[in-house]
């Protein structure tokens, strides 16, 4: 089993270190921008050495994870004197392996190992990591090593080609980050009829959970429900009128999401082309307040 080290002791690095250690992988070294962070990570593991520098981690570990913020991965990598026989992985969702070019030039094997998961804090990250999908980039034999690590984490993997990473990460932003934004917009609308954000969250969570369950068990496009799925132009028109009066800033967002939803409704087969066109026209109309001419 390869000796593993971590440069960067934030949420992602800590979660990976803990879970890999639990699976029998020797996590032998950790460093971080602040010594206290490295000490905290090492304190969760058996026999993990706290290192003062990234170079110290690279000296004792055979496989090094760089789990720093994205913007400093290249800088941190460039500060280490890598050599043949060492392997370096970063965990950025947006960066490709190119950001580790300085290590590759010195003979190290390089790759990207991104967990497709949301990490709000360390405890939640440790809990959610198993079963995640991991986006992998590397050449053999490092790619096989990454697949073995994924298996240890009870995860799945997708192998990305050069140039795939940015769109892959944009997709994750749509599915995760912007879902949070959509929920925030929904909560704001509930304020119009005097329901607190906490109460609204409690009311909407079962709906969100049901939606995710339907996506999982029924799948697209059949899991789509609501007025567009039914071709209910009258309800859409009432939504638009209410938003124009109470929350005109959301009109453009509502319309754009609606237009993106119509093809899903058509694929489900419950609305006709004529009804779809009627909804497109309705959602494309300029409002008096909310949309710019």
C-alpha positions, -999 to +999 in steps of 0.1 A: +000+000+000+014+034-010+023+058+017+000+088+013+006+125+022-016+156+022-006+191+013-036+211+025-056+202+055-090+217+047-124+200+044-117+179+013-082+168+024-093+159+059-123+139+047-101+119+022-074+114+047-098+101+074-117+078+050-086+063+033-070+058+067-101+039+079-097+016+048-061+007+058-042+032+036-012+046+055-016+084+057+019+093+069+023+131+065+003+163+064+011+200+060-010+231+057-007+268+054-013+270+092+004+245+115-027+241+136-047+228+106-021+201+099-021+192+135-058+189+136-058+166+106-030+145+119-047+141+152-076+123+135-052+096+121-028+070+135+009+077+129+005+108+107+034+131+109+029+169+110+052+185+084+063+222+083+066+223+045+051+207+014+086+195+006+086+175+039+054+157+029+068+149-006+099+134+010+081+108+031+050+101+010+048+081-022+014+094-032+008+131-024-026+148-025-026+186-030-058+197-014-052+234-012-076+260-026-077+258-064-059+291-070-027+280-053-024+244-065+001+253-093+022+275-069+023+249-042+032+222-067+060+243-082+076+248-048+083+211-043+113+193-057+095+162-071+113+132-085+106+100-103+087+075-083+064+101-067+028+105-077+009+138-072-029+142-073-050+174-069-087+174-060-099+205-079-131+202-098-123+228-124-085+223-130-071+197-153-038+179-147-020+207-165-019+226-132+006+199-120+030+204-150+059+214-128+057+180-111+054+161-144+085+179-157+105+166-128+094+130-134+065+126-111+032+109-122+004+134-120-034+132-119-067+147-108-090+130-082-121+150-077-150+138-054-183+149-070-198+158-036-207+188-015-186+194+016-201+220+039-179+210+069-155+182+079-180+160+097-205+161+069-177+156+043-164+125+061-200+111+062-209+119+026-177+109+008-183+071+006-204+063-024-196+094-043-185+095-079-149+106-085-137+123-117-103+109-126-075+121-149-042+104-151-021+080-173-014+045-163-004+031-138-016+061-117-051+058-132-054+022-119-042+034-085-070+061-085-096+035-094-084+013-065-087+043-041-122+049-054-132+012-047-119+016-012-142+046-008-172+025-022-174+050-050-178+051-087-156+069-112-157+087-145-125+091-165-121+125-181-102+135-211-081+167-214-104+197-218-134+180-201-129+193-167-144+228-169-177+216-183-178+188-159-174+213-130-200+237-145-225+208-145-217+202-108-224+239-101-258+236-118-267+205-099-254+216-065-247+253-060-275+266-081-299+242-064-291+261-032-298+294-051-332+281-064-342+271-028-332+306-016-354+322-043-383+299-032-378+308+004-378+345-005-412+341-022-426+326+010-418+358+028-445+375+008-472+356+027-456+359+061-439+325+066-404+326+081-374+312+063-371+284+088-407+273+084-405+276+047-374+254+047-392+227+067-422+229+043-401+226+011-376+199+022-400+170+017-407+184-018-370+186-025-364+151-011-393+137-032-379+154-063-345+138-058-362+105-051-381+107-084-350+116-103-333+086-089-361+061-092-381+073-122-354+093-141-356+120-167-378+130-184-406+110-167-398+125-133-408+160-144-440+173-128-457+207-126-475+231-149-450+228-178-451+190-177-489+192-179-490+220-205-509+242-180-505+276-197-531+292-174-511+284-143-479+297-159-497+329-168-508+334-132-473+328-120-460+354-143-486+379-132-479+373-095-442+376-099-445+408-119-464+423-090-446+408-060-411+399-072-404+413-106-366+406-103-374+369-106-394+371-138-364+366-161-352+336-141-386+320-140-390+324-178-355+311-187-359+280-165-394+275-180-380+276-215-353+251-205-380+228-191-403+227-221-380+202-240-381+179-210-419+180-210-419+172-247-396+143-241-420+130-214-447+129-241-475+145-221-477+178-240-482+184-277-459+204-300-487+230-302-490+233-265-452+235-262-451+264-287-479+282-268-458+280-236-427+291-254-445+322-266-459+329-231-425+326-215-408+347-242-431+377-238-416+409-224-432+421-191-439+456-182-416+457-151-393+428-148-377+422-182-355+447-200-365+456-236 
